[in-house]
Amino acid sequence: MKEPEVTESIRTGKLQLDRRAAMSHFGVIGWIVGSMAVAFLMWAIEYFPFTSEEDSVLAIWRFLFFLMVLSSIVVYVFQRSRLRFTKITTPLSREQSVAIIDRLAANHSWKLTVRKKRIRVARTNSVFGSERPGEQITIIWDKENILVNSIRDPKSEWSFRSVGRNKDNVDTIFRAIRNADQNRGIAASR
């Protein structure tokens, strides 16, 4: 992640994806549209030219088209919401919170793929054939806030569900920061 993307992520509160990652993250929408388009073309080839007897079939296809558009919108909104950062406010210094994140990465076998002053990106391993895809965990430091996001890793095998791992990753980071704050007699907040 480059500095302009980090700045934009802080400004919008949403993880900024490059083109390839966005295609992977929002790819399910293309799958919905593509499968419905193929089904529609198969039907059109079968029933073209249209006659008045086929108006009921056409009405069914209009309804299915409406469902395709509606489901694509719902999936888009759902996938877009997964890009929101969780903001953790803490009085810990950046060096202290970086040490906590690096320790968590080592303890949880997260592979740190980006290590910059304002950002860490970690990846978890996907387990082939299991219900658990890999995740991409993004941590950005902004003044006294730490922005955390966990999504399915755009570079791993495709999966529509996270099986709760994304929330667990964010909660793990929050608990570690909160525990460090409590040891100092201060409370972290979300």
N, C-alpha and C positions, 0 to 999 in steps of 0.2 A: 504494500500500500504506500503510495507516494504522499508527500506532504500536502498537496492540494486536496487529495481525497480525505486525508485526516482532518484538515481544516473544515471541509464540507461536512464530514461526519459529525464533527462537534457542533457546527452551525445548525444542522437539520435534526440531530439526534437519531439519525438513521445510518446504518452501515452503507457505505458506498461500494458498489461492486463494479469491477471492470466488465467489459462486454461479455467475455467468456463465462465469468462467474454468474452474471445476470442471466445468461441463456440457460445455464445449468439450474439456477435457483427458480426461475420462472418457466422452465421447460414443460412442466405439466400442462400449462395452458395451451401450448402448441400441440401437445398430445391430444387434448380434448378437441380442439378445433380440427386438427388433422383427421382424427378418427371419424368425426361427424361429417367432414367434407368428403371423405372416401365413401362413407355410407350413402350420402346424398348423391354422389356421382353414380354409384351403382344403381340406385333407384331411378335416377334420371335416364340412364341408358336403357333401363328396362321398360319405363313407361312413357318415353317421349315418342310422339307428340301427345300433349295432354288432351284429354276429352272431358266432357262434363261428367262422365261416370267416375272419373278419377279425382273429382274435387275433394272427396272425403280423404283420399290418400294424401293429396296435397295439403289439406288442413293438418293432418298428422305430422307431415314433414315440417310445416311451419311451426307447429308446437315443439317439435324436437329441436328445431333451429333456435327457438326462443330459449329452451332449456340449455342448449349448448352455450349461448351467449351469457345467460344468467349464471351458469356454473363457472364459466371462465372468469366472470367478474368476481364471484365469490372467492374463487381460488386465488385470483390476483390480490384481492384485499387481504386475504389470509397470509399469503406469502410475503406481501409487503410489510405486514405487521411484524413478521419475524425479524425484520431488519432493524427494529427499534432497539436502541441501547437502554440498558438498565443503568441508572446513574447512582453511584455510591459516593456519598459525601463523607470525607474522612480528614482528620487533621494530621494523619501520617504524612511524613515527607515522601517525595517521589522515590527516593532511594530505599526507604523502608518498604513501601508498597511494591516496588520492583523486586526486592528480595523475597517478599511473600509470594508474588506471582511465580518467580523462578523456582522457589521451593515447591509450590503446588505442581508446577509442570513436571518437576523431577519425581515427586511422589505419585502422581497420577499417570505417568508415562505419556505426557503431552509432549509432542515434538515442537519446539519453538522454531518457527520458520522465518519470523521477522523479529529482530531485536534492535529497535531504535529508541531514541531518547523518549519520544512521546507515545510509542506504540509497541505492543507485543501481539503477535499472531501465533497461536498454537493450534496444532492439529492432533486429533486423536486417531487411533488406528481403527479402520473399519474391519469388521469380522465378516469375511466372505460367506455368503449363504445364511447369515444370521439376520435377526431383525434389527441389528444395531449398525447403522451406517457410521462413517467417521464424521466428526464434527470439526468445525473451524471456530475457534474461540478468539475473539478480538478484544483487546484491552487498550483503551486510549486514556492518557492522562491529560486532564484539562484543569489547571489551577488546583483547587482542593477537591475536585471531583475525579472519579475514575469511572469511565464509561465501559460497560461490559456487554458483549453480544456473543451469542453462540448459535450458529446455524449448522445445518447439514453441510459438510465439507463439499464445496462445489467441485473439487478435484477427485472425490471418491465416487463409488458406484451410486447410482441414483436411487433415492428413496423419498417418498412423500412424507413419511412420519419419522419423528425423532425418538420415539419410545421414551419420552421424558428426559432424555440425556441433555438436551439443550438447557432446560430449566435447572437440572442438577448441576451443570457446569457453572451457571451464573450463581446459583445458591452456594456452591462450594467456595467460590471467590468471595462472595459477600460474607460468609461465615468466617473465613480466614481473616479478612480485613476487620470485621467486628471483634473477633477474638483478640487480635493484636491491639485494637483500640481499648478494649475492656481491660487488658493487662496494663495499659497506661492510665486507666481510670477515665476514659473518654468513650463516647458511644458513636459508632458509625450509623449512618441512616441511608435509606433508599429514597 
